[in-house]
Amino acid sequence: MQRVRMSLPYFAGNDWEAEVVMVDEKYADMAIDELLLQSVPPQIKIHKVSALKKHLTSKLGLGSISLRSLWFYSQKVNKLLKAQKYDLIYFSTTQFPVCILGAYWKKRFGIPYVIDMQDPWFSDYYQDKPKAQRPPKYWFSYRLNKYLEPIAMKNVDGLISVSDDYIIDLKKKYPEIKNIPSATITFGAFDPDMQIAEKNEKLFNKLLNKGSINVVYIGRGGADMHKAITPLFKVLKNGLQNENEALKSFMFYFIGTSYAPNGKGNPTIMPLAKQFGVDGQVVEITDRISYYHTLATLQQANALFIPGSDDPKYTASKIYPYLLTQKPILAIFNAASSAINIMKEYGVNDVFDYDTITDSDINLFLAALLNGNHQQPKYNAAIVNKYSARQMAFNQCKLFDSVISGKN
């Protein structure tokens, strides 16, 4: 959703007139942020579809919004495609089952489609992981995705992805698409969002302790992030054991760590904090918060922490809002993650991989916060433009042009 929202203001400037088909928000069980509409150009046509009610379908184990809305999407878009000519269908969502409709619409109406892979769809990543570390309903989703992904991928006309690896893997898995247009396009930094967050800051509950030096991460948790978080907790543990009283000034916040409905999420960071005996300095809030509440909270922090997954193909799309805050950032990723190079291109000083980061690296970062020595970052202007939402929209449209012209 964020990819499309940030691109809509720029599509027309690249000769693409966009219409959006989405599930009516009343059927979602996530936090709703009405402020998101402020960034959508008023001339954009938005078509809303219904979905089966979750309290009914969940009895059958079908709580996914994609499965609940699939039939309604097909009916609505069928009407649109019968009524007028469209050049392309663009799927940009992590609710991947909806993408199978691309193959259906292509066969029925002869319209090409592009899929944006923001995460892996069918993946073996969790196959060798303990049951406790697997997502809810993993057994069902693994088998469903294994069946659905080929339907969408064998007929797709173009691929966009946040990671080179996702495209390479898909083209290797499906030889039918090895020559289709494809492009690695990360998420972009969308400046208007910070202005909207600052303007509406009073609408949001304050989550941080005023009397502490607050270091904040907002995003999903999970055991796959423990390798990136462990170096920080290790330094914190050693410092507290050595009676470094200054470290008690810090509070480390992990907010919105679960995809479960509010009030039903299981902590995944606090158990690690307890293992290191630093749970007194750590707050985990599993409930998700709205997008602009997230931005406002990042702005209120003294510094930001970005841990990455141990999956080498992981790219953190969340880094751009963090960069827009101009706050001190400590980031720790798998050495193969593209996020490391992107952040270094920007000019972020404290970005590391979890295999080579040292205690000294973290202690220097924390000491600078304690002493007030962190200066506002000065990011490379050319790189800021390179990873802007405007440039990312241009890159998407360039791929759209390739698809409809039949060029690679």
N, C-alpha and C positions, 0 to 999 in steps of 0.2 A: 504494500500500500504506500509506504513512504517513497519508494522509487518513483511511482507514477505521480504522486502528489507534488514532489519537488520538480518534476519534469514538465508538468502541465503548463506553467507560465512561459515555457520556452519552445514548446512544440510548434506553435504557429509561426514563430520566427524562422523555423527550419522547414517551412512549407508543409507541415502536417497538421491537419485539423483533427483533434482528438475528441472522442466521446467515451464516457466511462460507464461500465456496467458493474454494479457492486451489490452486495447483500445489504438490505436495509439494516441499519445499525441496531434496530430494536431486537433483532434475532441473535446478536452477538452477546457473549458473556464476559467480554473484556471491558476495561475502563474506557468510557466514551469521552472523547475530548472534542467538544464543539468548536474549540478555537482553531482546529485544523482547517476548517472551512475558510478561515480568513486568508489563507495562502493560496486558495484555488481561484483562478480567474472566473469572474461571474458569468462569462459567456460560454463556459464549458457545459455541455449537456451531460447530465448525470442520470442514468437509468437505475432504479433500485429494484431488486428482486426479493422475493420472499424466501423463507426457509422453513423446514419442518421445525416444530418447537422442540427444544432440547430435552425438556422434561419428559417428553413422550419417547423420543428416539433413544435416549440414554438407557432406557430399560432394555433395549436391544443391543446395547453396547456401541451405538452410533451417535457419538456426541459431536463429532467433527463438523464444523460449519460448512466445509467443502462438500461433504456427503449430504448434509441436510439441505443444501441449496442447489445441488447439481441439476435436478429436474427443472427447477425454476429458471436457472441460467439458460438451459437449452431452449425453453419455451420463449423467453424474452428475446434472446439473440436471434432465434429463428424469425421472429416477427420483424426485427430490425433489418436482417439481411434480405428478407422478402420485400421490404418497403423501399430500400434504396441501396445504392452501390457503395461498398466499402473496399478499400484496397488491402487492408491487413487487419489481423486480429493479434493483439499483444497480450500475453499472459504475464503479469508481473505479480507474483504472489507466492507465499510458501504453503498455501493451501493447494497442494499440487494435484489432487484428484480432479479438480475442475479442468485441468489442462487436457484431459482426454477428449473434451468436447472439440478441441481444435481439429482433431482427425475427422470427427463427424462433420463439422461445418465445412472443412476442406473438401470432403467427398461430396457433400450435398450441394454446396454453393460455389465450389471452385476457388475459395478464398485462402490465401496462404496465411500461416500463423508463425509467430515467434514466441519462444518461451524464455523467460528470464530466470536463471537458476541462482537464487540468492543463498540457497543451502542445497546440500545433496537431497535427492528425492529417495530413491531406493539405495540404501547403504548397508554395508556389512560392519560398520564401525562398532556397533554394540553387541555383535554376535559372540565375541569372546569376553564380554564384560559380565560381572556378577549381576544377578537379577535385580538387586537393589539399585544398581546404577543405570538400569535401562529406563527409558521413558514409560509413562503409563500406557497400558494396552499395547505394549511392544509386539507381542506375539501376533496380534491381529494386524497391526499397521505394517509390520514387516512383510507379511504375506500379501496384504492388499497392495502395497507399493510395488512389490515384485511383479504383480500381475498388471497393474495399471501403467507403470512407467513405459513399457515397450509400446503400448497403444499410442501414447502421445509422442514418444521420441522417434519412432520409426517413420513418422510422416511429417515431422516438423520442418519448416522451411528456413528457420534461422534461430541461432542461439545467442543469448547474452548471458554472461555470468560474472560474478564478483571474483572468480578464481579461474586462472588458466587450467588448473588441475581438473575442475569440474567438466570443462569442455573436452579436454583430452580424454578423460575417462569415458564420457558419453560417446564420443566419436569412435573410440576403440570398442566399446560395447555394442554399438549399432553402426555397422559398416554402411548402412543405407544413407547415413547423414554425414559421411566423412568429408564431403565437398560442399556442404551448405555454408552460407555466410555465417560467421560467428565472431564475437568480440568479447574481450574481457573488459568490463566497465564496472568500476567500483561505484558505491554510493557517492554522492557529492555533498559538499558543504553548502547549505542553503541559508544564507545570511538573514533573510526575513524572519526565520524562526526565532532567532534570539531577540529580535525587536518585539515580536508578539509575546514571547515569554516575559520579557521585562515589563511590558505594558500591563500585563495581567497578573503579575506576581502576587498581588494581594488576594487572589482567588484561591490560592493553594495553601494547604496546611504546611506549617514548618515542621520538618522531620529531623533537623539537626540540633545538637546541643550547643547553645550559644557560648558556653564557657570552655569549650574544647577546641583543639586544632582538628578540624574535621576533614578527613580524607575519604572521598566518596567514590563508589562504583555503583552504577545503576545498569542493570541488565540481568540476563539469565545467569543462574548458577550452575551447579552440577559437578560431579566428581572429575570430569574431564578438565576442569580448571584448577584442580588442586595443585598440580605441578607448578603452575604460575603463581599461585597464592602462597605456597609453602615457603619460598625464600623470605617473603615479608614477615610471615608469622614466626619463622625461625629467628630472624633478627630481633623481633619484638620480644620473643621469649628470652633470648640471651641477655638482652638489655635489662629486662625486668629482674631476671635472676641476679644480675650484677648490680642491682639497686640503682639503676639509672632512673631516678625519680622523674626526670623530664619527660620520659616516654609516657607517663601517666596523663600527660596533657593531651595525648592523641586519642581520637575515636575513629575507628575505621568502619564505615557504613557500606553494607552490601544490600541494595534495595531492588525489589522486583525480581527476585531470583527464581521464582517458580512460574510456570505457565498454567498452573492449576487455578481454578476460580478463587477469588479472594477469600481468605480464611481457611483454605483447604490445602495450602502448599506445605511441603515438607522441607525444613531447612537443609541445605547442602553445604553451607559455608561454616555455620556455627559448630557442627561436629568437628571440623578440622581445627577451629579455634580452640575448642575444649581439649582436643588432643595435645595441642601445644601449650595449653594453660594460659591462653591470652584472651579468653572469652570476655573478661572484664573490659577489654579495650575494643571489642567488636560488637556491632549491632547488625543483625540480619533481619530484614523485613521481606518476607516472601511475597507479599501482595504486590502486584504490578501497580504502577501509577501511570497517569496519563502522560502523553508525550511532552506537553508544555510544563506539566508539573516536574517532569524529569529535568528539562532545561533550566527551570527556575531553581531547582535544588542543586544542580551542578554549579550554577552561578553563585549560590550561597556558600559553597564549600571553600575551604582554604586551599585544597589541592585535590587532584583526581587520580584514581588508580584504575588502570585497565588491565585485567588479566585475560589471557587468551586460552583457548582450548589446547589440549595436547594433540589434537588432530592437526597434522601438518598442512592440511588443505583449508583450514579455518582462516577466514579473513574477517576482521572485526568491522562490520559496517558502522558500528556505534562510534568509531573514533572521530568522525567529523563533527558531531555536536560537541564533543570534548574539546576539540581543537578550537572551535568557535568561541569557547568561553575565555580563552587566553589565560587559563589557570595553569599553575605548575602541574605537570603530568608525570606519573611513574607508570610505565607500561612494561609488562612482562609477557612474552609470547613463546610459542614453539619457534625454534630457529628458522624453520621453513616458511613461517607465515609471511605473507606479503605485507601485512600491516607494519612490520618492522621497517622495511625500506620506505614505505609511504611516509611514516612518521619521521624518519630520518631526513627524507627529502624536504619535509616541511621545516625542519630545524628543531625538532624535539630532542632535547639532550638526554633525558633519562628513559630511554627505551632499550630493553635488553631481551635476551632469550634466557629461559630458565635453566639451561645447562651451563651457562658461563657467567651469569650474574654473580657478583660477590657480595658478602656482607657489607663491605666497604661502600659499594655502589648505593645500597639502600640507606646505610647510615648517613652518608653525605647528603642524600635527598632529604631525610628527616631532619638532619641538623640545620640545613638551610631553612626549612620551614620554622623550626624552633627559633632561629636567630633572625628571621625576617629577611634573609639574604636572597630569596628567590625574586628575580626581576620578571616583569611581564615579558613573555616570549615575543621575539621578533621573527615572524615566519617569512619564508621566501615568497615574495609576491608572485613570481612566475608559477611556483608550485601551487600556491593558493588558487590561482586561476585554473591551473591544469586539473585540479580536483574539485572545481566548483560544480554546483548543480547545473549551471548553464552549459558548461562544457560537456558534462555527462549526458545532458539532453541532446546536444549536437551529435555526440558519438552514437547515441541510440538511433537518431534519425538517419544518420549515415548508413547504419546497418539496415534500417527499414528500406532505404532507397535501393540497397544492394539486393534485398530479397525480391522486391517487386520488379526490378529490372533484370533479374535472373543472373546477376554477377556475383562472384565470390569476393 
